[in-house]
């Protein structure tokens, strides 16, 4: 089960990009914490890389490497027989392993919870309340002044 079939890859370029797009989002997520101090940039770039990976799996490698009903529906039996077992093995195992790795990284992220974001949220809430109070006070003050200036 863990060992790939002995035959060579029929689509080595597709296999390479299938693995590279998955590795790109993981490596950026893991190593960006060392070089980038901005959570928003890390989040946005990781999501974009994961979206590109999804597109590659859905539109390219899933149709070429996968061996299930999910692939192109009008694939005939001759084309089905030509599918390479090693390509299919790589496709499905990288799909399973990346899902497991993302779950693991999610658990690590929850365990390593950083309260900095809660402080930022509390500060933003305080600033919003101050803004709302000032706006309402200004509005009430101008309404009272205009009511007395008419008379």
ZALOKE-802664 format. One record per residue: residue in three letters; x, y, z of N, C-alpha, C in turn. Coordinates in nm, 3 decimals, m for minus. Example, Ala and Ser with C-alpha at 12.3 -4.5 7.8 and 13.67 -1.06 7.14 Angstrom:
<nodes>
aa, nX, nY, nZ, caX, caY, caZ, cX, cY, cZ
ALA, 1.319, m0.569, 0.780, 1.230, m0.450, 0.780, 1.320, m0.330, 0.780
SER, 1.285, m0.225, 0.708, 1.367, m0.106, 0.714, 1.290, 0.003, 0.787
</nodes>
This chain:
<nodes>
aa, nX, nY, nZ, caX, caY, caZ, cX, cY, cZ
UNK, 0.083, m0.119, 0.000, 0.000, 0.000, 0.000, 0.087, 0.126, 0.000
UNK, 0.193, 0.127, 0.082, 0.278, 0.245, 0.090, 0.376, 0.253, m0.025
UNK, 0.409, 0.139, m0.082, 0.511, 0.134, m0.186, 0.448, 0.159, m0.322
UNK, 0.504, 0.252, m0.400, 0.447, 0.278, m0.532, 0.473, 0.160, m0.625
UNK, 0.390, 0.143, m0.727, 0.415, 0.038, m0.826, 0.552, 0.056, m0.889
UNK, 0.608, m0.054, m0.941, 0.744, m0.054, m0.994, 0.759, 0.019, m1.127
UNK, 0.652, 0.038, m1.200, 0.663, 0.102, m1.331, 0.703, 0.249, m1.319
UNK, 0.751, 0.308, m1.426, 0.789, 0.450, m1.427, 0.665, 0.537, m1.441
UNK, 0.683, 0.665, m1.409, 0.573, 0.760, m1.424, 0.545, 0.783, m1.572
UNK, 0.418, 0.778, m1.608, 0.380, 0.806, m1.746, 0.375, 0.956, m1.771
UNK, 0.346, 1.032, m1.668, 0.334, 1.178, m1.678, 0.422, 1.244, m1.572
UNK, 0.553, 1.238, m1.588, 0.640, 1.291, m1.481, 0.624, 1.440, m1.458
UNK, 0.597, 1.517, m1.562, 0.582, 1.662, m1.545, 0.455, 1.692, m1.464
UNK, 0.347, 1.622, m1.493, 0.224, 1.642, m1.418, 0.243, 1.601, m1.272
UNK, 0.313, 1.490, m1.251, 0.342, 1.444, m1.113, 0.424, 1.549, m1.038
UNK, 0.523, 1.603, m1.105, 0.609, 1.704, m1.043, 0.527, 1.826, m1.000
UNK, 0.444, 1.878, m1.089, 0.365, 1.996, m1.055, 0.258, 1.965, m0.951
UNK, 0.206, 1.844, m0.953, 0.108, 1.803, m0.853, 0.171, 1.812, m0.713
UNK, 0.293, 1.762, m0.700, 0.363, 1.765, m0.571, 0.412, 1.906, m0.539
UNK, 0.463, 1.979, m0.639, 0.517, 2.113, m0.615, 0.411, 2.211, m0.564
UNK, 0.292, 2.208, m0.620, 0.188, 2.301, m0.574, 0.146, 2.270, m0.431
UNK, 0.144, 2.142, m0.395, 0.112, 2.107, m0.257, 0.225, 2.151, m0.163
UNK, 0.349, 2.127, m0.205, 0.465, 2.164, m0.123, 0.477, 2.316, m0.110
UNK, 0.436, 2.390, m0.211, 0.450, 2.536, m0.207, 0.368, 2.596, m0.094
UNK, 0.241, 2.555, m0.081, 0.158, 2.613, 0.025, 0.209, 2.571, 0.163
UNK, 0.250, 2.444, 0.179, 0.305, 2.400, 0.307, 0.432, 2.473, 0.343
UNK, 0.526, 2.476, 0.251, 0.655, 2.537, 0.283, 0.640, 2.686, 0.310
UNK, 0.554, 2.754, 0.234, 0.533, 2.896, 0.261, 0.473, 2.916, 0.400
UNK, 0.372, 2.837, 0.434, 0.307, 2.849, 0.564, 0.406, 2.825, 0.678
UNK, 0.488, 2.723, 0.664, 0.581, 2.688, 0.772, 0.697, 2.787, 0.782
UNK, 0.759, 2.820, 0.668, 0.879, 2.904, 0.672, 0.850, 3.054, 0.675
UNK, 0.730, 3.094, 0.642, 0.699, 3.238, 0.643, 0.703, 3.296, 0.783
UNK, 0.676, 3.213, 0.883, 0.680, 3.262, 1.021, 0.821, 3.306, 1.060
UNK, 0.921, 3.253, 0.993, 1.060, 3.291, 1.023, 1.097, 3.427, 0.963
UNK, 1.036, 3.462, 0.850, 1.078, 3.581, 0.776, 0.974, 3.692, 0.771
UNK, 0.847, 3.658, 0.784, 0.739, 3.757, 0.771, 0.669, 3.768, 0.905
UNK, 0.648, 3.889, 0.950, 0.587, 3.912, 1.080, 0.442, 3.958, 1.067
UNK, 0.382, 3.940, 0.951, 0.247, 3.988, 0.926, 0.155, 3.870, 0.899
UNK, 0.062, 3.845, 0.991, m0.030, 3.732, 0.979, m0.116, 3.742, 0.853
UNK, m0.160, 3.860, 0.819, m0.249, 3.878, 0.704, m0.179, 3.835, 0.574
UNK, m0.055, 3.877, 0.557, 0.019, 3.840, 0.436, 0.038, 3.688, 0.431
UNK, 0.075, 3.629, 0.542, 0.094, 3.483, 0.547, m0.037, 3.413, 0.512
UNK, m0.147, 3.459, 0.569, m0.276, 3.396, 0.544, m0.317, 3.408, 0.398
UNK, m0.308, 3.529, 0.343, m0.352, 3.551, 0.205, m0.268, 3.471, 0.106
UNK, m0.137, 3.474, 0.122, m0.050, 3.401, 0.028, m0.073, 3.250, 0.041
UNK, m0.089, 3.201, 0.164, m0.114, 3.057, 0.183, m0.246, 3.016, 0.120
UNK, m0.349, 3.097, 0.137, m0.478, 3.065, 0.076, m0.469, 3.069, m0.077
UNK, m0.398, 3.167, m0.132, m0.380, 3.172, m0.278, m0.304, 3.050, m0.329
UNK, m0.199, 3.010, m0.259, m0.125, 2.891, m0.300, m0.211, 2.765, m0.289
UNK, m0.291, 2.756, m0.184, m0.382, 2.641, m0.170, m0.488, 2.642, m0.279
UNK, m0.535, 2.761, m0.318, m0.633, 2.770, m0.427, m0.571, 2.728, m0.560
UNK, m0.446, 2.768, m0.583, m0.377, 2.724, m0.705, m0.359, 2.572, m0.704
UNK, m0.325, 2.517, m0.588, m0.312, 2.372, m0.576, m0.446, 2.304, m0.606
UNK, m0.554, 2.358, m0.553, m0.686, 2.301, m0.580, m0.717, 2.305, m0.729
UNK, m0.686, 2.416, m0.794, m0.712, 2.427, m0.937, m0.632, 2.323, m1.015
UNK, m0.505, 2.306, m0.979, m0.420, 2.208, m1.048, m0.476, 2.067, m1.029
UNK, m0.516, 2.034, m0.906, m0.570, 1.900, m0.880, m0.702, 1.881, m0.955
UNK, m0.788, 1.980, m0.951, m0.920, 1.967, m1.013, m0.912, 1.962, m1.165
UNK, m0.833, 2.048, m1.224, m0.835, 2.063, m1.369, m0.722, 1.993, m1.444
UNK, m0.613, 1.961, m1.377, m0.500, 1.902, m1.449, m0.467, 1.763, m1.395
UNK, m0.406, 1.759, m1.277, m0.355, 1.631, m1.229, m0.466, 1.532, m1.194
UNK, m0.580, 1.580, m1.150, m0.691, 1.489, m1.119, m0.741, 1.415, m1.241
UNK, m0.740, 1.480, m1.354, m0.787, 1.416, m1.477, m0.680, 1.328, m1.540
UNK, m0.555, 1.365, m1.522, m0.447, 1.289, m1.586, m0.400, 1.174, m1.496
UNK, m0.387, 1.199, m1.366, m0.326, 1.101, m1.277, m0.426, 1.016, m1.200
UNK, m0.540, 1.070, m1.168, m0.636, 0.999, m1.082, m0.698, 0.880, m1.151
UNK, m0.744, 0.784, m1.071, m0.811, 0.669, m1.130, m0.939, 0.639, m1.052
UNK, m1.038, 0.722, m1.072, m1.168, 0.699, m1.010, m1.276, 0.758, m1.100
UNK, m1.399, 0.753, m1.055, m1.511, 0.805, m1.132, m1.502, 0.957, m1.145
UNK, m1.420, 1.019, m1.062, m1.408, 1.164, m1.058, m1.350, 1.220, m1.187
UNK, m1.271, 1.143, m1.261, m1.206, 1.195, m1.381, m1.305, 1.213, m1.496
UNK, m1.255, 1.255, m1.607, m1.334, 1.286, m1.725, m1.430, 1.171, m1.758
UNK, m1.559, 1.199, m1.765, m1.660, 1.095, m1.772, m1.664, 1.019, m1.904
UNK, m1.620, 1.077, m2.012, m1.629, 1.006, m2.139, m1.501, 0.930, m2.172
UNK, m1.422, 0.901, m2.069, m1.300, 0.824, m2.088, m1.338, 0.680, m2.123
UNK, m1.291, 0.631, m2.236, m1.327, 0.496, m2.280, m1.237, 0.391, m2.213
UNK, m1.270, 0.265, m2.232, m1.196, 0.156, m2.167, m1.050, 0.150, m2.213
UNK, m1.025, 0.185, m2.338, m0.888, 0.185, m2.388, m0.803, 0.288, m2.314
UNK, m0.859, 0.407, m2.295, m0.787, 0.511, m2.221, m0.771, 0.471, m2.075
UNK, m0.871, 0.406, m2.021, m0.865, 0.360, m1.883, m0.752, 0.258, m1.865
UNK, m0.734, 0.171, m1.963, m0.628, 0.070, m1.956, m0.490, 0.133, m1.967
UNK, m0.479, 0.248, m2.034, m0.351, 0.314, m2.051, m0.308, 0.393, m1.929
UNK, m0.396, 0.412, m1.831, m0.362, 0.491, m1.713, m0.249, 0.423, m1.636
UNK, m0.157, 0.501, m1.590, m0.039, 0.451, m1.521, m0.068, 0.436, m1.372
UNK, m0.039, 0.319, m1.318, m0.065, 0.292, m1.176, 0.022, 0.377, m1.084
UNK, 0.144, 0.404, m1.125, 0.234, 0.484, m1.041, 0.186, 0.629, m1.035
UNK, 0.137, 0.682, m1.146, 0.081, 0.817, m1.146, m0.038, 0.826, m1.052
UNK, m0.126, 0.726, m1.061, m0.245, 0.725, m0.975, m0.205, 0.713, m0.828
UNK, m0.105, 0.629, m0.800, m0.057, 0.613, m0.662, m0.007, 0.746, m0.607
UNK, 0.077, 0.817, m0.683, 0.131, 0.946, m0.639, 0.018, 1.047, m0.618
UNK, m0.075, 1.051, m0.710, m0.187, 1.145, m0.701, m0.264, 1.125, m0.571
UNK, m0.308, 1.003, m0.545, m0.393, 0.979, m0.429, m0.317, 0.990, m0.298
UNK, m0.194, 0.944, m0.289, m0.120, 0.953, m0.164, m0.083, 1.097, m0.130
UNK, m0.048, 1.178, m0.229, m0.021, 1.318, m0.196, m0.149, 1.388, m0.153
UNK, m0.261, 1.349, m0.212, m0.389, 1.407, m0.172, m0.420, 1.374, m0.026
UNK, m0.402, 1.247, 0.012, m0.429, 1.205, 0.150, m0.330, 1.268, 0.249
UNK, m0.202, 1.264, 0.215, m0.101, 1.315, 0.308, m0.111, 1.465, 0.330
UNK, m0.142, 1.541, 0.226, m0.154, 1.686, 0.248, m0.274, 1.718, 0.337
UNK, m0.382, 1.643, 0.323, m0.497, 1.666, 0.412, m0.459, 1.637, 0.557
UNK, m0.386, 1.529, 0.580, m0.341, 1.495, 0.716, m0.246, 1.603, 0.769
UNK, m0.155, 1.650, 0.685, m0.061, 1.754, 0.728, m0.133, 1.884, 0.763
UNK, m0.233, 1.924, 0.684, m0.307, 2.047, 0.715, m0.384, 2.033, 0.846
UNK, m0.441, 1.916, 0.871, m0.510, 1.894, 0.999, m0.410, 1.904, 1.114
UNK, m0.293, 1.842, 1.097, m0.188, 1.849, 1.199, m0.146, 1.994, 1.225
UNK, m0.122, 2.070, 1.118, m0.082, 2.211, 1.135, m0.193, 2.293, 1.200
UNK, m0.318, 2.261, 1.170, m0.430, 2.329, 1.235, m0.434, 2.302, 1.384
UNK, m0.409, 2.177, 1.423, m0.406, 2.141, 1.565, m0.290, 2.211, 1.634
UNK, m0.173, 2.212, 1.571, m0.057, 2.281, 1.628, m0.088, 2.429, 1.645
UNK, m0.154, 2.489, 1.547, m0.188, 2.630, 1.554, m0.285, 2.658, 1.670
UNK, m0.380, 2.567, 1.693, m0.472, 2.585, 1.805, m0.402, 2.567, 1.939
UNK, m0.312, 2.471, 1.947, m0.238, 2.448, 2.071, m0.146, 2.566, 2.102
UNK, m0.086, 2.621, 1.999, 0.011, 2.731, 2.013, m0.060, 2.867, 2.018
UNK, m0.186, 2.869, 2.047, m0.270, 2.989, 2.044, m0.195, 3.112, 2.094
UNK, m0.197, 3.217, 2.014, m0.130, 3.341, 2.051, m0.235, 3.445, 2.087
UNK, m0.225, 3.500, 2.205, m0.324, 3.595, 2.254, m0.307, 3.733, 2.192
UNK, m0.203, 3.754, 2.112, m0.182, 3.885, 2.049, m0.303, 3.928, 1.967
UNK, m0.366, 3.834, 1.899, m0.480, 3.868, 1.815, m0.599, 3.911, 1.899
UNK, m0.615, 3.851, 2.018, m0.724, 3.892, 2.108, m0.702, 4.035, 2.157
UNK, m0.577, 4.070, 2.183, m0.545, 4.206, 2.227, m0.580, 4.305, 2.116
UNK, m0.547, 4.271, 1.995, m0.578, 4.358, 1.881, m0.728, 4.375, 1.866
UNK, m0.803, 4.266, 1.881, m0.949, 4.273, 1.870, m1.006, 4.360, 1.980
UNK, m0.957, 4.344, 2.103, m1.006, 4.425, 2.216, m0.976, 4.572, 2.193
UNK, m0.857, 4.603, 2.141, m0.819, 4.741, 2.113, m0.908, 4.800, 2.004
UNK, m0.935, 4.724, 1.900, m1.021, 4.771, 1.792, m1.163, 4.796, 1.843
UNK, m1.211, 4.709, 1.930, m1.345, 4.727, 1.987, m1.350, 4.855, 2.070
UNK, m1.246, 4.879, 2.149, m1.240, 5.001, 2.231, m1.238, 5.126, 2.143
UNK, m1.157, 5.123, 2.037, m1.150, 5.237, 1.946, m1.284, 5.260, 1.877
UNK, m1.353, 5.154, 1.838, m1.483, 5.168, 1.772, m1.585, 5.228, 1.869
UNK, m1.584, 5.184, 1.994, m1.677, 5.238, 2.093, m1.650, 5.387, 2.117
UNK, m1.523, 5.425, 2.124, m1.489, 5.567, 2.140, m1.536, 5.647, 2.020
UNK, m1.516, 5.595, 1.900, m1.561, 5.664, 1.780, m1.713, 5.681, 1.780
UNK, m1.785, 5.573, 1.816, m1.932, 5.580, 1.819, m1.979, 5.681, 1.922
UNK, m1.917, 5.682, 2.039, m1.954, 5.777, 2.145, m1.930, 5.920, 2.100
UNK, m1.815, 5.947, 2.039, m1.783, 6.081, 1.990, m1.881, 6.124, 1.880
UNK, m1.913, 6.033, 1.790, m2.005, 6.066, 1.680, m2.144, 6.099, 1.733
UNK, m2.193, 6.018, 1.826, m2.326, 6.043, 1.883, m2.327, 6.174, 1.961
UNK, m2.223, 6.199, 2.041, m2.215, 6.323, 2.118, m2.210, 6.443, 2.026
UNK, m2.134, 6.434, 1.919, m2.125, 6.543, 1.822, m2.260, 6.568, 1.756
UNK, m2.329, 6.461, 1.719, m2.460, 6.473, 1.654, m2.562, 6.537, 1.748
UNK, m2.564, 6.491, 1.873, m2.658, 6.547, 1.972, m2.627, 6.694, 1.996
UNK, m2.499, 6.727, 2.009, m2.458, 6.865, 2.032, m2.499, 6.955, 1.916
UNK, m2.476, 6.910, 1.793, m2.513, 6.993, 1.677, m2.665, 7.007, 1.665
UNK, m2.739, 6.903, 1.701, m2.886, 6.910, 1.697, m2.938, 7.011, 1.798
UNK, m2.882, 7.009, 1.918, m2.924, 7.103, 2.023, m2.888, 7.246, 1.982
UNK, m2.769, 7.267, 1.928, m2.728, 7.401, 1.886, m2.817, 7.452, 1.773
UNK, m2.849, 7.367, 1.678, m2.933, 7.413, 1.567, m3.076, 7.440, 1.614
UNK, m3.124, 7.368, 1.714, m3.259, 7.391, 1.766, m3.267, 7.526, 1.835
UNK, m3.164, 7.566, 1.908, m3.165, 7.694, 1.977, m3.129, 7.810, 1.885
UNK, m3.054, 7.784, 1.779, m3.017, 7.894, 1.690, m3.132, 7.935, 1.599
UNK, m3.229, 7.850, 1.576, m3.344, 7.883, 1.493, m3.435, 7.981, 1.565
UNK, m3.447, 7.966, 1.695, m3.537, 8.050, 1.772, m3.487, 8.187, 1.788
</nodes>
